[in-house]
Amino acid sequence: MTSTETATQARSARWFAPATACTALLIAAAVIGQLVYSLSFDPDDTAFFFTNFFSFFTILSNVLAAVTLAGATWFFAVPRPVPSWFWGSFAAVTTYMVTTGVVYNVLLRGISLDQESTLGWSNEVLHLVGPILVAALWWAAPGRRPLPWRHLWLAAVFPLVWGVYTVIRGALVDWYPYPFMNPAQPGGYGAVLLYMCGIAALIVGADALIVWLSRRRRERS
């Protein structure tokens, strides 16, 4: 990092580090709030409950977002050099959060997801406010680097692993985090595959947009 880049990052950190820190805390509070609220209903099998809770794509993507934003705070608060791998991770997490927001608000809003009752404010943070803030912070990130097109493969790994895990575990324990992942629905595994392909296309499309945006030249003050 050159002295000019260091100075620019130091100026930007005056707002970016506090913004990422506050957003990370908000998302973490939403995850913990929903977890504590759900536990207050005294589930019969606590171990099964915890595994189910952390099997939701929403929860996993928000946890990843909170960790990533905490990392951004660490890099920009001092400031210190930001490694290339971080920008790839930040972009992937942004893709997951955008996907979470779109899928929930299009397919799942108003549907109970079998994790006891939903905590209203937490639900909005996890599915709407959080995705918007993470996308905005990625876009506004000082020194954000252009991404290679192979990033699409990187972004696809986590959702693919999650999808396989969900289908296999669901068949074993007869529990699925989302209705469209349950083969007991009309259409069976064919319908599940169709939904998964649609979500995969959304993820790849969202990540392609993010890669394209990252490669645009932007003037910086």
N, C-alpha and C positions, 0 to 999 in steps of 0.2 A: 504494500500500500504506500503510495507516494505521500509527501507532506501535504499536498493540496487535497488529496482524497481524505486524509486524516482530518484536516481542518473542516472539510465539508461535512464529514460524518459527525464530527464533534458538534457542529452547529445544528445539524439535523436531530441529533440525539436529545436536544433540549425538549423536543415534543414527541419524537418517535419512541424512545425508551419508556417514558411514562405511559404513552398510549398502549404499547404492547403489554406493559405490566398490568395496567388496569383491565385490559381485555382478557388477559390470562386469568386474572383473579375472578373476573365476572363469570367466565366459562367454568372455572374450577368450582366456584360457589354453586353454580347451577347443577353441575354433576353431583356434588356432595349433597346439595339440598334435596334433589330427587331421590338419591340413595337413602338418606336419613328418613325422608317422608315415607318411602315405600317400606322401609324396615319397621316403621311405627305400626304397621298393620300386622306385625308378628307373623311372618311367613313360617309355614310348618317345617320346611327344610331350608335352613339358612345357607348351607353350602350350595344347594341347587339354585337358590335365589341369587346368590352372588355371581355364580357362573352365568346364569341367565342375564342378569343385569349388564354384565360386561361382554355379552354376546350381541348386543344391539350395535349396529353400524353407527348409529347416532352417538352413542356413548363413546365408542372407540375413537371415532373421528374427532369428537370434542376433546377427549383426553389428549390425543395427539396434537390438537391445535393449542391447547393450554401449554403443553410441554414445549412446542415449537416457539410460541410467543414468549415464553420464559427465556428460551435460548436467545431470541432476538433482543430481549431486554439486557441479557448478559453481554452480548456483543456490542450493543450500542451505548450502554450506560457509561463505559469507561472513556472513550471507545477503544475497541481492539479490532484487528483484521477479521473480516467475515469470510470463512472458508467457502469454497465453491459448493461443497456438498450441502451446506445449509440452505442455499437458495433453491437447490433441487428439492430438498425436503419441504421447505416453506411452500413451494408451488404445488407439490403433491398434496399436502395437507389442505391447501386452499381448494384444490379440486374436490377433495372428499367433503369438505364443508359445504361447498356449493351444491354438490350432489345431494347431500343430506337435506339441505333446504328445499331444493326442487322436488325431490321424491316425496318428502313429508307433506309439503303444502299442496302437491298435486294428487297424491294417492292416499295419504294416511291421515290428513287433518280430520279430526272428529271421530277417529276410530280408536277404541281402547286397545292397548297393546299388551295386555295381560302381564303387567308388572305392578300390580296393585293400582292405586289411584295415581293420577298424574298431577304433579304440582304445577299450577298454572304459569307462574312467572318463570320457573325453571324451563318448562316446556318451550316457552317463547324464546328464551335465550338460546337453548340448544338447537332449535329448528329454524329460527328466523334472525334474531339479533346477532347471534354468534357468527353464522355464515356471512352475513352482510359485513360485519366488522372485520373479520379475517380477510375477506376479499379486498376490502378497502385498504387495509394495512399492507397487504401484499402489493397492491397497485402503487401505494404511496411510499413504499420502502426506499429509503435513500441508498443509492449504490446498487440497486437491484440489477442483477446480471442477466444477460440473454441466456436462454435455455436451448440446448440442442434438441432436435426433434426426437431423438431416442428417449427423451424424458417420458414420452407416452408409455413406453414399456415399463419404466420405473413406477409410474403412477398406477399402472394396472396390476402390479404384484399384490398389494395389500387387499384390494377388493376381491381379486381372484381367490386368494387364500381364505378370506372371510367367507366367500360364497361356498367353497368346497367344505369348509369346516361346518358351516350352518346346515347344509344338506345332510352331511354324514352324521353330525351330532343329533340333528332333528330326527333322523330315522332311528337312532339308538334310544333316545329318551322321550320321543314323541312331544317335542316342544320346539316351536319356531318363533323367532323374534318378530316376524312380520307375516301377516296373512298371506301375502303373495308368494312366500317361500314355502308354504305348506302344501304338499302334494295331495292332501285331502280335499282341496278346493276343486271345483269343476275344471276338468282338463288335466288333472293330475300333474305328473312330472313334466308333461309337455307345456302346461301353463307356467310352471315354475321356470323352465328353461326359457320360455318366451320373455317373461318378466326380467330374468337375469340378463338376457341378451340386450333388452331395452336399456337396462340400467348400465350395462357395460358400454353401450353406445353413448349414453349420456356422459359417463365418466371420461371416455376417450375424447368425446367432443368438447367437454369442458376443459380438459387438459390441453387439447390442441389449441383452443382459444387462448389459454394462459400462456402457452409457449409462443404463440404468434404475437401476443401483446408484449411479452418479454423481449422479443427480438426487434420491436419497433424502436427507432431512435427517439429519445426524448431529450429535449433541452433541459438543462439543469442550471439553476441560478448559482 
